[in-house]
Protein backbone atom coordinates (compact mmCIF):
# COMPACT_ATOMS: atom_id res chain seq x y z
CA UNK A 1 0.00 0.00 0.00
CA UNK A 2 1.50 3.33 -1.14
CA UNK A 3 -1.37 5.72 -0.51
CA UNK A 4 -4.84 6.00 0.97
CA UNK A 5 -7.78 7.82 -0.58
CA UNK A 6 -10.12 9.69 1.77
CA UNK A 7 -12.79 11.02 -0.56
CA UNK A 8 -11.17 13.76 -2.66
CA UNK A 9 -8.08 13.71 -0.45
CA UNK A 10 -5.20 11.29 -1.04
CA UNK A 11 -2.40 10.77 1.47
CA UNK A 12 0.74 8.73 1.11
CA UNK A 13 1.46 6.16 3.81
CA UNK A 14 4.51 8.15 5.08
CA UNK A 15 2.24 11.17 5.52
CA UNK A 16 -0.21 9.07 7.52
CA UNK A 17 2.63 7.81 9.71
CA UNK A 18 3.78 11.37 10.35
CA UNK A 19 0.26 12.50 11.24
CA UNK A 20 -0.12 9.52 13.57
CA UNK A 21 3.16 10.42 15.25
CA UNK A 22 2.10 14.03 15.76
CA UNK A 23 -1.31 12.96 17.11
CA UNK A 24 0.32 10.51 19.51
CA UNK A 25 2.83 13.12 20.69
CA UNK A 26 0.13 15.72 21.29
CA UNK A 27 -2.12 13.20 23.02
CA UNK A 28 0.56 12.04 25.44
CA UNK A 29 1.67 15.62 26.14
CA UNK A 30 -1.94 16.59 26.86
CA UNK A 31 -2.35 13.70 29.31
CA UNK A 32 0.75 14.88 31.17
CA UNK A 33 -0.05 18.60 30.97
CA UNK A 34 -2.83 20.00 28.75
CA UNK A 35 -1.00 23.30 28.30
CA UNK A 36 1.96 21.56 26.59
CA UNK A 37 -0.13 20.10 23.77
CA UNK A 38 0.09 23.36 21.81
CA UNK A 39 3.85 23.46 22.35
CA UNK A 40 4.24 20.01 20.82
CA UNK A 41 2.25 21.08 17.77
CA UNK A 42 4.40 24.20 17.46
CA UNK A 43 7.54 22.04 17.58
CA UNK A 44 6.12 19.91 14.77
CA UNK A 45 5.41 23.03 12.68
CA UNK A 46 8.94 24.27 13.32
CA UNK A 47 10.42 20.92 12.27
CA UNK A 48 8.47 20.95 9.00
CA UNK A 49 9.48 24.54 8.22
CA UNK A 50 13.17 23.91 8.88
CA UNK A 51 13.14 20.61 6.95
CA UNK A 52 11.56 22.38 3.99
CA UNK A 53 13.97 25.31 4.16
CA UNK A 54 16.92 22.91 4.22
CA UNK A 55 15.64 21.19 1.09
CA UNK A 56 15.02 24.46 -0.74
CA UNK A 57 18.53 25.69 0.06
CA UNK A 58 20.05 22.42 -1.10
CA UNK A 59 18.23 22.63 -4.45
CA UNK A 60 18.17 26.41 -4.76
CA UNK A 61 19.01 26.56 -8.52
CA UNK A 62 15.96 24.44 -9.39
CA UNK A 63 13.64 26.67 -7.38
CA UNK A 64 14.86 29.99 -8.79
CA UNK A 65 13.09 29.18 -12.06
CA UNK A 66 9.79 28.66 -10.23
CA UNK A 67 9.98 30.46 -6.84
CA UNK A 68 6.35 29.69 -5.92
CA UNK A 69 7.29 26.00 -5.62
CA UNK A 70 9.38 26.80 -2.56
CA UNK A 71 6.25 27.05 -0.43
CA UNK A 72 4.43 24.15 -2.07
CA UNK A 73 4.83 21.45 0.58
CA UNK A 74 2.94 18.96 -1.57
CA UNK A 75 6.05 18.09 -3.59
CA UNK A 76 7.46 16.37 -0.51
CA UNK A 77 10.90 17.99 -0.49
CA UNK A 78 12.22 17.89 3.07
CA UNK A 79 15.52 17.31 4.88
CA UNK A 80 14.17 15.37 7.85
CA UNK A 81 17.31 15.37 9.99
CA UNK A 82 17.56 19.18 9.80
CA UNK A 83 14.01 19.74 11.01
CA UNK A 84 14.27 17.06 13.67
CA UNK A 85 17.56 18.43 15.03
CA UNK A 86 16.23 21.97 15.40
CA UNK A 87 12.93 20.83 16.95
CA UNK A 88 14.72 18.64 19.51
CA UNK A 89 17.12 21.45 20.39
CA UNK A 90 14.21 23.85 20.95
CA UNK A 91 12.38 21.22 23.01
CA UNK A 92 15.43 20.82 25.25
CA UNK A 93 15.75 24.59 25.62
CA UNK A 94 12.05 24.87 26.43
CA UNK A 95 12.30 22.15 29.05
CA UNK A 96 15.31 23.84 30.63
CA UNK A 97 13.53 27.20 30.75
CA UNK A 98 10.21 25.79 31.99
CA UNK A 99 10.76 22.88 34.42
CA UNK A 100 7.00 22.38 34.83
CA UNK A 101 6.77 21.35 31.17
CA UNK A 102 9.70 18.92 31.14
CA UNK A 103 7.77 15.75 31.84
CA UNK A 104 5.07 16.43 29.26
CA UNK A 105 7.64 17.47 26.64
CA UNK A 106 9.82 14.45 27.33
CA UNK A 107 7.01 11.92 27.05
CA UNK A 108 5.25 13.67 24.18
CA UNK A 109 8.34 14.05 22.01
CA UNK A 110 9.58 10.55 22.83
CA UNK A 111 6.22 9.02 21.92
CA UNK A 112 6.04 10.92 18.65
CA UNK A 113 9.56 9.87 17.69
CA UNK A 114 8.85 6.25 18.57
CA UNK A 115 5.71 6.13 16.42
CA UNK A 116 7.44 7.85 13.50
CA UNK A 117 10.53 5.63 13.63
CA UNK A 118 8.44 2.45 13.95
CA UNK A 119 6.19 3.45 11.07
CA UNK A 120 9.12 4.46 8.88
CA UNK A 121 10.86 1.17 9.62
CA UNK A 122 7.73 -0.76 8.68
CA UNK A 123 7.45 1.17 5.41
CA UNK A 124 11.08 0.43 4.57
CA UNK A 125 10.60 -3.25 5.31
CA UNK A 126 7.54 -3.37 3.06
CA UNK A 127 9.43 -1.51 0.34
CA UNK A 128 12.31 -3.97 0.45
CA UNK A 129 9.84 -6.77 -0.27
CA UNK A 130 8.13 -5.01 -3.19
CA UNK A 131 9.21 -5.79 -6.75
CA UNK A 132 8.37 -4.55 -10.23
CA UNK A 133 4.66 -5.26 -10.93
CA UNK A 134 3.98 -8.35 -13.00
CA UNK A 135 0.51 -7.40 -14.19
CA UNK A 136 0.35 -7.27 -18.02
CA UNK A 137 0.03 -3.87 -19.71
CA UNK A 138 -0.09 -2.81 -23.36
CA UNK A 139 2.19 -0.87 -25.68
CA UNK A 140 1.01 1.74 -28.19
CA UNK A 141 0.09 -1.03 -30.62
CA UNK A 142 -2.07 -2.78 -28.05
CA UNK A 143 0.36 -5.68 -27.67
CA UNK A 144 0.71 -7.16 -24.16
CA UNK A 145 4.00 -6.40 -22.40
CA UNK A 146 5.31 -6.48 -18.84
CA UNK A 147 7.36 -4.06 -16.79
CA UNK A 148 9.64 -6.96 -15.90
CA UNK A 149 11.21 -6.57 -19.34
CA UNK A 150 13.11 -3.58 -17.94
CA UNK A 151 14.91 -5.57 -15.26
CA UNK A 152 18.65 -4.98 -15.26
CA UNK A 153 18.46 -1.17 -15.39
CA UNK A 154 17.27 1.59 -13.04
CA UNK A 155 13.60 2.18 -13.73
CA UNK A 156 11.20 5.05 -13.10
CA UNK A 157 7.52 4.22 -13.58
CA UNK A 158 5.14 7.18 -13.65
CA UNK A 159 1.42 6.41 -13.23
CA UNK A 160 -0.49 9.20 -14.94
CA UNK A 161 -3.53 10.23 -16.99
CA UNK A 162 -4.38 13.19 -19.21
CA UNK A 163 -7.39 14.08 -17.02
CA UNK A 164 -5.06 14.55 -14.03
CA UNK A 165 -3.80 18.20 -13.85
CA UNK A 166 -0.79 17.43 -11.59
CA UNK A 167 0.22 14.64 -14.02
CA UNK A 168 0.23 17.11 -16.88
CA UNK A 169 2.13 19.75 -14.93
CA UNK A 170 4.93 17.41 -13.85
CA UNK A 171 5.49 15.86 -17.28
CA UNK A 172 8.08 18.49 -18.41
CA UNK A 173 10.16 17.77 -15.30
CA UNK A 174 10.11 14.04 -16.07
CA UNK A 175 11.04 14.57 -19.72
CA UNK A 176 13.91 16.87 -18.74
CA UNK A 177 15.17 14.39 -16.16
CA UNK A 178 15.00 11.59 -18.71
CA UNK A 179 17.29 13.55 -21.03
CA UNK A 180 19.67 14.34 -18.18
CA UNK A 181 19.81 10.73 -16.94
CA UNK A 182 20.22 8.43 -19.97
CA UNK A 183 21.32 5.68 -17.57
CA UNK A 184 17.78 5.48 -16.15
CA UNK A 185 14.79 4.06 -18.02
CA UNK A 186 11.61 6.15 -17.75
CA UNK A 187 8.24 4.52 -18.43
CA UNK A 188 5.04 6.55 -18.53
CA UNK A 189 2.30 4.11 -17.58
CA UNK A 190 -1.04 5.64 -18.52
CA UNK A 191 -4.03 4.73 -16.40
CA UNK A 192 -7.39 3.97 -17.99
CA UNK A 193 -6.89 5.63 -21.38
CA UNK A 194 -5.94 4.62 -24.92
CA UNK A 195 -3.21 5.77 -27.32
CA UNK A 196 -5.76 7.74 -29.30
CA UNK A 197 -6.74 9.72 -26.21
CA UNK A 198 -3.20 10.58 -25.19
CA UNK A 199 -1.52 11.17 -28.57
CA UNK A 200 -1.94 14.95 -28.79
CA UNK A 201 -0.84 15.56 -25.21
CA UNK A 202 2.23 13.32 -25.51
CA UNK A 203 3.26 15.04 -28.72
CA UNK A 204 3.04 18.48 -27.12
CA UNK A 205 4.91 17.28 -24.02
CA UNK A 206 7.74 15.77 -26.07
CA UNK A 207 7.31 12.26 -24.72
CA UNK A 208 8.64 9.44 -26.89
CA UNK A 209 5.70 7.08 -27.64
CA UNK A 210 8.08 4.15 -27.17
CA UNK A 211 8.32 5.08 -23.48
CA UNK A 212 4.55 5.02 -22.96
CA UNK A 213 2.58 1.96 -21.87
CA UNK A 214 -1.13 1.60 -21.15
CA UNK A 215 -2.84 0.05 -18.14
CA UNK A 216 -6.45 0.42 -19.20
CA UNK A 217 -7.82 -1.59 -16.28
CA UNK A 218 -5.58 0.00 -13.65
CA UNK A 219 -4.20 -3.37 -12.59
CA UNK A 220 -0.68 -2.13 -11.84
CA UNK A 221 -2.00 0.67 -9.64
CA UNK A 222 -4.02 -1.84 -7.64
CA UNK A 223 -1.07 -4.21 -7.37
CA UNK A 224 1.25 -1.56 -5.94
CA UNK A 225 -1.48 0.07 -3.85
CA UNK A 226 -1.54 3.48 -5.56
CA UNK A 227 -4.87 5.16 -4.83
CA UNK A 228 -4.20 8.49 -6.57
CA UNK A 229 -2.24 9.99 -9.44
CA UNK A 230 0.37 10.93 -10.24
CA UNK A 231 2.35 8.24 -8.46
CA UNK A 232 5.97 7.69 -9.39
CA UNK A 233 7.87 4.49 -8.54
CA UNK A 234 11.65 4.03 -8.49
CA UNK A 235 13.01 0.50 -9.02
CA UNK A 236 16.59 -0.75 -8.84
CA UNK A 237 18.30 -2.95 -11.40
CA UNK A 238 17.10 -6.04 -9.54
CA UNK A 239 13.49 -4.88 -9.71
CA UNK A 240 13.29 -3.95 -6.02
CA UNK A 241 11.30 -0.86 -5.10
CA UNK A 242 13.69 1.83 -3.86
CA UNK A 243 11.26 4.71 -3.42
CA UNK A 244 7.94 6.23 -4.43
CA UNK A 245 6.29 9.60 -4.60
CA UNK A 246 2.62 10.55 -4.48
CA UNK A 247 1.68 13.80 -6.17
CA UNK A 248 3.30 16.27 -8.51
CA UNK A 249 7.09 16.13 -8.73
CA UNK A 250 9.00 19.39 -8.92
CA UNK A 251 12.39 19.36 -10.71
CA UNK A 252 14.12 19.56 -7.31
CA UNK A 253 12.14 16.70 -5.77
CA UNK A 254 12.67 14.54 -8.84
CA UNK A 255 16.43 15.18 -8.84
CA UNK A 256 16.55 14.25 -5.17
CA UNK A 257 14.54 11.07 -5.76
CA UNK A 258 16.82 9.99 -8.62
CA UNK A 259 19.81 10.02 -6.30
CA UNK A 260 18.60 6.68 -4.98
CA UNK A 261 20.07 5.14 -8.15
CA UNK A 262 23.51 6.56 -7.34
CA UNK A 263 23.73 4.76 -4.01
CA UNK A 264 25.39 1.35 -3.79
CA UNK A 265 22.83 -1.44 -3.43
C-alpha positions, 0 to 999 in steps of 0.5 A, a space after each residue: 500500500 502506497 497511498 490512501 484515498 479519503 474522498 477527494 483527499 489522497 495521502 501517502 502512507 509516510 504522511 499518515 505515519 507522520 500524522 499519527 506520530 504528531 497525534 500521539 505526541 500531542 495526546 501524550 503531552 496533553 495527558 501529562 499537561 494539557 498546556 503543553 499540547 500546543 507546544 508540541 504542535 508548534 515544535 512539529 510546525 517548526 520541524 516541518 518549516 526547517 526541513 523544507 527550508 533545508 531542502 530548498 537551500 540544497 536545491 536552490 538553482 531548481 527553485 529559482 526558475 519557479 519560486 512559488 514552488 518553494 512554499 508548495 509542501 505537496 512536492 514532498 521535499 524535506 531534509 528530515 534530519 535538519 528539522 528534527 535536530 532543530 525541533 529537539 534542540 528547541 524542546 530541550 531549551 524549552 524544558 530547561 527554561 520551563 521545568 514544569 513542562 519537562 515531563 510532558 515534553 519528554 514523554 510527548 516528544 519521545 512518543 512521537 519519535 517512537 511512532 514515526 521511527 516504527 512506522 518508517 521502519 515498517 514502510 522500509 521493510 515493506 518496500 524492500 519486499 516489493 518488486 516490479 509489478 507483474 501485471 500485463 500492460 499494453 504498448 502503443 500497438 495494443 500488444 501485451 507487455 510487462 514491466 519486468 522486461 526492464 529488469 537490469 536497469 534503473 527504472 522510473 515508472 510514472 502512473 499518470 492520466 491526461 485528465 489529471 492536472 498534476 500529471 500534466 504539470 509534472 510531465 516536463 520535469 520528467 522529460 527533462 530528467 529523462 534527457 539528463 539521466 540516460 542511464 535510467 529508463 523512464 516509463 510513462 504508464 497511462 491509467 485507464 486511457 488509450 493511445 488515441 486519447 493521449 496522442 496529442 498531449 504526448 506530442 506536445 509534451 515531447 514524450 517518446 511514444 516508445 516510453 509510454 505503456 497503457 494500463 487500461 484496467 488499472 491493474 498495476 495501480 491496484 497491485 502496488 497500492 496506488 490510490 491516486 495519481 500521479 504516483 511515481 515508482 523508483 526501481 533498482 536494477 534487480 526490480 526492487 522498489 527503492 522509493 515512491 512519490 505521491 503527487 506532482 514532482 518538482 524538478 528539485 524533488 525529482 532530482 533528489 529522488 533519482 539520487 537513490 540510483 547513485 547509491 550502492 545497493 
